Amino acid sequence: MKSFGRDKKFGGRPSFGKPRFGAGSHDRPEMHKATCSKCGKPCEVPFRPNGSKPVLCRDCFRSEGGGASGGFERKSFDKPRFPVRLPDPRPAMDEMIKINAKLDKILKILEPEVK
């Protein structure tokens, strides 16, 4: 019988003794020295810059609209980010009026005659 996902090499239970980020750090990822592409100040970033994308310091990153003031911003699903355009209800209302008139005729035919 196969051991579905129980192999230590591929998944299994997390080891609580090993660091998640960087050398020995449990709280923050390893920081790397870089230079801000916008203002030119030296800064530290939580990833290894490879030159393929611009690197922004904390201040420039926030001024560009990145990051939230209190950490991670939680997305709200209450309001859509784009205006919702509902279809015009008038054609459907016209059809409903016609259907109701036909149903009234059917019900009138099915009613027993009162003598």
KOLGUDO-695387 format. One record per residue: x, y, z of N, C-alpha, C, O in turn; residue number from 1; residue in one letter. Coordinates in pm, whole numbers, plus 50000, padded with zeros to 5 digits. Last residue first. Layout:
% KOLGUDO-695387
+-------+-------+-------+-------+-------+-------+-------+-------+-------+-------+-------+-------+------+------+
:   n.X :   n.Y :   n.Z :  ca.X :  ca.Y :  ca.Z :   c.X :   c.Y :   c.Z :   o.X :   o.Y :   o.Z : resi : resn :
+-------+-------+-------+-------+-------+-------+-------+-------+-------+-------+-------+-------+------+------+
:     X :     Y :     Z :     X :     Y :     Z :     X :     Y :     Z :     X :     Y :     Z :  NUM :    A :
...
+-------+-------+-------+-------+-------+-------+-------+-------+-------+-------+-------+-------+------+------+
END
This chain:
% KOLGUDO-695387
+-------+-------+-------+-------+-------+-------+-------+-------+-------+-------+-------+-------+------+------+
:   n.X :   n.Y :   n.Z :  ca.X :  ca.Y :  ca.Z :   c.X :   c.Y :   c.Z :   o.X :   o.Y :   o.Z : resi : resn :
+-------+-------+-------+-------+-------+-------+-------+-------+-------+-------+-------+-------+------+------+
: 42717 : 52759 : 49009 : 42576 : 52757 : 48966 : 42487 : 52815 : 49070 : 42365 : 52821 : 49050 :  115 :    K :
: 43034 : 52836 : 48895 : 42948 : 52842 : 49011 : 42805 : 52852 : 48963 : 42771 : 52940 : 48884 :  114 :    V :
: 43272 : 52630 : 48735 : 43162 : 52728 : 48723 : 43075 : 52720 : 48847 : 43047 : 52612 : 48898 :  113 :    E :
: 43613 : 52612 : 48845 : 43482 : 52550 : 48824 : 43373 : 52658 : 48817 : 43381 : 52761 : 48884 :  112 :    P :
: 43892 : 52727 : 48657 : 43801 : 52746 : 48771 : 43667 : 52678 : 48744 : 43615 : 52686 : 48633 :  111 :    E :
: 44032 : 52707 : 48418 : 44034 : 52593 : 48510 : 43940 : 52608 : 48630 : 43913 : 52510 : 48699 :  110 :    L :
: 44000 : 52958 : 48302 : 43946 : 52840 : 48233 : 43935 : 52722 : 48328 : 43839 : 52645 : 48321 :  109 :    I :
: 44142 : 53112 : 48486 : 43999 : 53138 : 48466 : 43932 : 53020 : 48398 : 43819 : 52985 : 48433 :  108 :    K :
: 44399 : 53015 : 48453 : 44331 : 52995 : 48581 : 44180 : 53018 : 48568 : 44101 : 52949 : 48633 :  107 :    L :
: 44448 : 53105 : 48190 : 44449 : 52961 : 48220 : 44374 : 52934 : 48349 : 44293 : 52841 : 48356 :  106 :    I :
: 44438 : 53384 : 48226 : 44343 : 53320 : 48135 : 44331 : 53170 : 48166 : 44222 : 53114 : 48168 :  105 :    K :
: 44655 : 53416 : 48403 : 44520 : 53453 : 48447 : 44415 : 53388 : 48359 : 44313 : 53340 : 48409 :  104 :    D :
: 44863 : 53337 : 48235 : 44831 : 53255 : 48352 : 44691 : 53288 : 48406 : 44618 : 53199 : 48448 :  103 :    L :
: 44861 : 53553 : 48054 : 44831 : 53417 : 48006 : 44794 : 53326 : 48122 : 44703 : 53245 : 48109 :  102 :    K :
: 44935 : 53760 : 48227 : 44805 : 53767 : 48158 : 44764 : 53628 : 48108 : 44648 : 53590 : 48118 :  101 :    A :
: 45192 : 53675 : 48304 : 45086 : 53685 : 48404 : 44948 : 53690 : 48340 : 44853 : 53631 : 48392 :  100 :    N :
: 45322 : 53699 : 48057 : 45308 : 53567 : 48119 : 45197 : 53569 : 48223 : 45116 : 53476 : 48229 :   99 :    I :
: 45313 : 53978 : 48020 : 45249 : 53890 : 47923 : 45224 : 53751 : 47983 : 45118 : 53693 : 47964 :   98 :    K :
: 45466 : 54057 : 48243 : 45327 : 54103 : 48231 : 45250 : 54013 : 48134 : 45136 : 53976 : 48161 :   97 :    I :
: 45714 : 53944 : 48178 : 45642 : 53898 : 48297 : 45494 : 53940 : 48293 : 45408 : 53864 : 48335 :   96 :    M :
: 45783 : 54095 : 47953 : 45759 : 53951 : 47939 : 45681 : 53896 : 48057 : 45591 : 53813 : 48040 :   95 :    E :
: 45818 : 54343 : 48077 : 45716 : 54328 : 47972 : 45681 : 54181 : 47953 : 45564 : 54146 : 47938 :   94 :    D :
: 46034 : 54281 : 48243 : 45906 : 54318 : 48304 : 45794 : 54304 : 48202 : 45685 : 54257 : 48236 :   93 :    M :
: 46234 : 54239 : 48057 : 46191 : 54127 : 48140 : 46056 : 54157 : 48204 : 45973 : 54068 : 48218 :   92 :    A :
: 46262 : 54499 : 47951 : 46218 : 54388 : 47865 : 46169 : 54268 : 47947 : 46073 : 54202 : 47908 :   91 :    P :
: 46340 : 54643 : 48198 : 46214 : 54668 : 48126 : 46173 : 54555 : 48032 : 46056 : 54517 : 48032 :   90 :    R :
: 46586 : 54614 : 48322 : 46478 : 54524 : 48363 : 46350 : 54539 : 48281 : 46259 : 54457 : 48293 :   89 :    P :
: 46900 : 54600 : 48177 : 46777 : 54678 : 48179 : 46660 : 54586 : 48213 : 46635 : 54489 : 48141 :   88 :    D :
: 47148 : 54451 : 48394 : 47077 : 54464 : 48267 : 46948 : 54542 : 48285 : 46893 : 54549 : 48395 :   87 :    P :
: 47371 : 54642 : 48599 : 47269 : 54540 : 48585 : 47199 : 54558 : 48451 : 47192 : 54670 : 48400 :   86 :    L :
: 47690 : 54694 : 48659 : 47586 : 54737 : 48567 : 47489 : 54622 : 48547 : 47521 : 54520 : 48486 :   85 :    R :
: 47890 : 54798 : 48913 : 47809 : 54686 : 48867 : 47698 : 54743 : 48779 : 47622 : 54829 : 48821 :   84 :    V :
: 48211 : 54939 : 48891 : 48066 : 54960 : 48902 : 47990 : 54843 : 48841 : 48022 : 54796 : 48732 :   83 :    P :
: 48461 : 54758 : 49075 : 48417 : 54819 : 48952 : 48266 : 54840 : 48962 : 48199 : 54766 : 49035 :   82 :    F :
: 48504 : 54634 : 49311 : 48600 : 54737 : 49272 : 48560 : 54807 : 49143 : 48621 : 54907 : 49107 :   81 :    R :
: 48217 : 54586 : 49525 : 48298 : 54550 : 49407 : 48390 : 54666 : 49370 : 48359 : 54782 : 49396 :   80 :    P :
: 48216 : 54554 : 49873 : 48193 : 54643 : 49759 : 48276 : 54595 : 49641 : 48395 : 54566 : 49657 :   79 :    K :
: 48281 : 54327 : 50029 : 48152 : 54392 : 50043 : 48119 : 54477 : 49919 : 48007 : 54472 : 49868 :   78 :    D :
: 48521 : 54218 : 50040 : 48437 : 54165 : 49935 : 48299 : 54227 : 49941 : 48209 : 54186 : 49867 :   77 :    F :
: 48828 : 54367 : 50100 : 48687 : 54365 : 50134 : 48609 : 54313 : 50014 : 48628 : 54359 : 49902 :   76 :    S :
: 49142 : 54248 : 50203 : 49053 : 54285 : 50095 : 48908 : 54271 : 50140 : 48872 : 54176 : 50210 :   75 :    K :
: 49352 : 54388 : 50437 : 49257 : 54281 : 50412 : 49158 : 54327 : 50306 : 49098 : 54434 : 50318 :   74 :    R :
: 49687 : 54461 : 50418 : 49552 : 54513 : 50401 : 49460 : 54397 : 50366 : 49489 : 54319 : 50276 :   73 :    E :
: 49938 : 54412 : 50658 : 49867 : 54361 : 50542 : 49727 : 54419 : 50536 : 49656 : 54425 : 50637 :   72 :    F :
: 50027 : 54707 : 50819 : 50067 : 54572 : 50781 : 49992 : 54530 : 50657 : 49985 : 54606 : 50560 :   71 :    G :
: 49901 : 54955 : 50844 : 49912 : 54868 : 50960 : 49955 : 54728 : 50926 : 49921 : 54636 : 51001 :   70 :    G :
: 49907 : 55076 : 50594 : 49968 : 55146 : 50707 : 49989 : 55054 : 50826 : 50084 : 55072 : 50903 :   69 :    S :
: 50006 : 54848 : 50334 : 49905 : 54918 : 50412 : 49972 : 54980 : 50533 : 50083 : 54941 : 50570 :   68 :    A :
: 50165 : 54838 : 50010 : 50159 : 54813 : 50153 : 50048 : 54892 : 50219 : 50001 : 54993 : 50165 :   67 :    G :
: 50197 : 55099 : 49769 : 50220 : 54962 : 49811 : 50214 : 54950 : 49961 : 50253 : 55042 : 50033 :   66 :    G :
: 50184 : 55354 : 49673 : 50059 : 55288 : 49705 : 50076 : 55144 : 49748 : 49976 : 55072 : 49762 :   65 :    G :
: 50412 : 55492 : 49646 : 50359 : 55433 : 49523 : 50227 : 55361 : 49547 : 50165 : 55311 : 49453 :   64 :    E :
: 50470 : 55545 : 49908 : 50421 : 55657 : 49826 : 50365 : 55609 : 49692 : 50282 : 55676 : 49631 :   63 :    S :
: 50563 : 55291 : 49988 : 50436 : 55342 : 50042 : 50381 : 55456 : 49958 : 50260 : 55465 : 49937 :   62 :    R :
: 50801 : 55286 : 49840 : 50702 : 55180 : 49823 : 50565 : 55226 : 49872 : 50464 : 55202 : 49806 :   61 :    F :
: 50938 : 55503 : 49946 : 50894 : 55508 : 49805 : 50788 : 55402 : 49777 : 50695 : 55426 : 49700 :   60 :    C :
: 50981 : 55404 : 50210 : 50908 : 55529 : 50186 : 50855 : 55537 : 50042 : 50739 : 55574 : 50021 :   59 :    D :
: 51128 : 55163 : 50167 : 51001 : 55161 : 50238 : 50917 : 55285 : 50208 : 50797 : 55275 : 50182 :   58 :    R :
: 51258 : 55159 : 49829 : 51274 : 55164 : 49974 : 51134 : 55171 : 50037 : 51035 : 55183 : 49966 :   57 :    C :
: 51227 : 54931 : 49557 : 51187 : 55056 : 49622 : 51213 : 55047 : 49771 : 51193 : 54942 : 49833 :   56 :    L :
: 51368 : 54811 : 49264 : 51361 : 54793 : 49408 : 51327 : 54928 : 49468 : 51390 : 55029 : 49436 :   55 :    V :
: 51247 : 54686 : 48949 : 51297 : 54795 : 49033 : 51277 : 54763 : 49181 : 51181 : 54697 : 49219 :   54 :    P :
: 51360 : 54365 : 48827 : 51252 : 54457 : 48866 : 51310 : 54568 : 48950 : 51412 : 54549 : 49017 :   53 :    K :
: 51596 : 54239 : 48772 : 51489 : 54229 : 48672 : 51373 : 54324 : 48701 : 51297 : 54360 : 48611 :   52 :    S :
: 51783 : 54242 : 48975 : 51795 : 54341 : 48868 : 51684 : 54336 : 48766 : 51679 : 54423 : 48679 :   51 :    G :
: 51750 : 54084 : 49191 : 51827 : 54026 : 49080 : 51836 : 54121 : 48961 : 51891 : 54084 : 48858 :   50 :    N :
: 51742 : 54095 : 49546 : 51724 : 54166 : 49418 : 51810 : 54104 : 49309 : 51927 : 54074 : 49331 :   49 :    P :
: 51593 : 53876 : 49752 : 51723 : 53897 : 49691 : 51703 : 53966 : 49556 : 51654 : 53904 : 49462 :   48 :    R :
: 51377 : 54029 : 49997 : 51402 : 53936 : 49886 : 51538 : 53969 : 49827 : 51591 : 54077 : 49849 :   47 :    F :
: 51311 : 54232 : 50175 : 51297 : 54092 : 50218 : 51311 : 53991 : 50106 : 51261 : 53879 : 50117 :   46 :    P :
: 51562 : 54494 : 50174 : 51438 : 54436 : 50123 : 51433 : 54288 : 50161 : 51537 : 54224 : 50177 :   45 :    V :
: 51698 : 54801 : 50277 : 51698 : 54656 : 50292 : 51563 : 54605 : 50249 : 51460 : 54663 : 50283 :   44 :    E :
: 51879 : 55071 : 50113 : 51767 : 55014 : 50187 : 51787 : 54863 : 50201 : 51880 : 54806 : 50144 :   43 :    C :
: 52011 : 55387 : 50015 : 52033 : 55246 : 50049 : 51917 : 55196 : 50134 : 51863 : 55269 : 50217 :   42 :    P :
: 51838 : 55593 : 49772 : 51883 : 55567 : 49908 : 51914 : 55419 : 49927 : 51851 : 55334 : 49864 :   41 :    K :
: 51727 : 55648 : 49523 : 51870 : 55622 : 49531 : 51923 : 55595 : 49670 : 52044 : 55576 : 49686 :   40 :    G :
: 51460 : 55681 : 49462 : 51527 : 55792 : 49530 : 51678 : 55771 : 49545 : 51750 : 55866 : 49577 :   39 :    C :
: 51405 : 55451 : 49290 : 51338 : 55580 : 49274 : 51418 : 55695 : 49335 : 51441 : 55797 : 49269 :   38 :    K :
: 51543 : 55226 : 49358 : 51545 : 55266 : 49217 : 51486 : 55405 : 49196 : 51513 : 55469 : 49095 :   37 :    S :
: 51747 : 55196 : 49640 : 51615 : 55229 : 49589 : 51625 : 55280 : 49445 : 51707 : 55367 : 49416 :   36 :    C :
: 51965 : 54927 : 49673 : 51954 : 55070 : 49653 : 51820 : 55098 : 49587 : 51783 : 55033 : 49490 :   35 :    T :
: 52009 : 54678 : 49933 : 51979 : 54721 : 49797 : 51981 : 54873 : 49792 : 51996 : 54939 : 49895 :   34 :    A :
: 52057 : 54386 : 50133 : 52090 : 54526 : 50106 : 52065 : 54556 : 49958 : 52094 : 54474 : 49870 :   33 :    K :
: 51798 : 54181 : 50260 : 51910 : 54198 : 50168 : 51931 : 54345 : 50139 : 51835 : 54421 : 50122 :   32 :    H :
: 51683 : 53982 : 50533 : 51683 : 54109 : 50462 : 51810 : 54121 : 50377 : 51917 : 54075 : 50418 :   31 :    M :
: 51488 : 53694 : 50581 : 51622 : 53749 : 50571 : 51618 : 53875 : 50486 : 51557 : 53876 : 50379 :   30 :    E :
: 51169 : 53753 : 50741 : 51256 : 53692 : 50640 : 51393 : 53759 : 50641 : 51411 : 53868 : 50696 :   29 :    P :
: 51095 : 53726 : 51093 : 51108 : 53803 : 50970 : 51194 : 53729 : 50869 : 51283 : 53651 : 50906 :   28 :    R :
: 51068 : 53523 : 51295 : 50973 : 53632 : 51280 : 50978 : 53700 : 51143 : 50874 : 53729 : 51085 :   27 :    D :
: 51269 : 53341 : 51312 : 51132 : 53289 : 51311 : 51032 : 53398 : 51277 : 50921 : 53367 : 51234 :   26 :    H :
: 51596 : 53288 : 51192 : 51489 : 53383 : 51221 : 51353 : 53317 : 51213 : 51325 : 53245 : 51117 :   25 :    S :
: 51807 : 53124 : 51111 : 51769 : 53127 : 51251 : 51654 : 53219 : 51287 : 51618 : 53228 : 51404 :   24 :    G :
: 51847 : 53272 : 50822 : 51929 : 53193 : 50913 : 51885 : 53214 : 51057 : 51922 : 53314 : 51118 :   23 :    A :
: 51527 : 53276 : 50645 : 51663 : 53315 : 50675 : 51734 : 53225 : 50775 : 51687 : 53116 : 50808 :   22 :    G :
: 51230 : 53144 : 50784 : 51294 : 53241 : 50695 : 51438 : 53261 : 50740 : 51468 : 53263 : 50860 :   21 :    F :
: 51182 : 52929 : 50958 : 51100 : 52944 : 50837 : 51167 : 53036 : 50736 : 51161 : 53011 : 50616 :   20 :    R :
: 51406 : 52703 : 51122 : 51361 : 52839 : 51093 : 51283 : 52844 : 50962 : 51314 : 52772 : 50867 :   19 :    P :
: 51301 : 52405 : 51292 : 51372 : 52467 : 51180 : 51319 : 52608 : 51157 : 51199 : 52631 : 51171 :   18 :    K :
: 51137 : 52305 : 51486 : 51272 : 52344 : 51525 : 51348 : 52417 : 51416 : 51447 : 52484 : 51443 :   17 :    G :
: 50904 : 52213 : 51386 : 50899 : 52337 : 51461 : 51037 : 52384 : 51504 : 51050 : 52496 : 51554 :   16 :    F :
: 50836 : 52090 : 51078 : 50932 : 52079 : 51186 : 50937 : 52213 : 51258 : 50971 : 52315 : 51198 :   15 :    S :
: 50513 : 51980 : 50973 : 50620 : 52080 : 50976 : 50712 : 52058 : 51095 : 50668 : 52012 : 51201 :   14 :    P :
: 50452 : 51649 : 50841 : 50432 : 51751 : 50945 : 50546 : 51852 : 50943 : 50661 : 51818 : 50915 :   13 :    R :
: 50449 : 51613 : 50482 : 50445 : 51561 : 50618 : 50422 : 51674 : 50716 : 50377 : 51782 : 50679 :   12 :    G :
: 50659 : 51684 : 50212 : 50548 : 51727 : 50298 : 50558 : 51667 : 50435 : 50664 : 51670 : 50498 :   11 :    G :
: 50863 : 51466 : 50118 : 50763 : 51545 : 50046 : 50647 : 51578 : 50138 : 50547 : 51507 : 50140 :   10 :    F :
: 51027 : 51324 : 50295 : 51087 : 51413 : 50196 : 50985 : 51509 : 50136 : 51019 : 51623 : 50106 :    9 :    K :
: 50860 : 51160 : 50448 : 50923 : 51275 : 50514 : 50981 : 51374 : 50413 : 50985 : 51494 : 50440 :    8 :    K :
: 50549 : 51052 : 50328 : 50694 : 51047 : 50312 : 50756 : 51175 : 50370 : 50707 : 51285 : 50343 :    7 :    D :
: 50284 : 51069 : 50321 : 50342 : 51047 : 50452 : 50495 : 51042 : 50448 : 50561 : 51029 : 50551 :    6 :    R :
: 50144 : 51087 : 50081 : 50185 : 51210 : 50147 : 50251 : 51192 : 50283 : 50271 : 51290 : 50354 :    5 :    G :
: 50045 : 50774 : 50103 : 50001 : 50897 : 50038 : 50038 : 51019 : 50120 : 49970 : 51050 : 50218 :    4 :    F :
: 50213 : 50512 : 50066 : 50200 : 50607 : 50177 : 50170 : 50743 : 50117 : 50262 : 50819 : 50084 :    3 :    S :
: 50049 : 50223 : 49920 : 50128 : 50346 : 49911 : 50109 : 50432 : 50035 : 50005 : 50427 : 50101 :    2 :    K :
: 50084 : 49882 : 50000 : 50000 : 50000 : 50000 : 50088 : 50124 : 50000 : 50189 : 50129 : 50070 :    1 :    M :
+-------+-------+-------+-------+-------+-------+-------+-------+-------+-------+-------+-------+------+------+
END
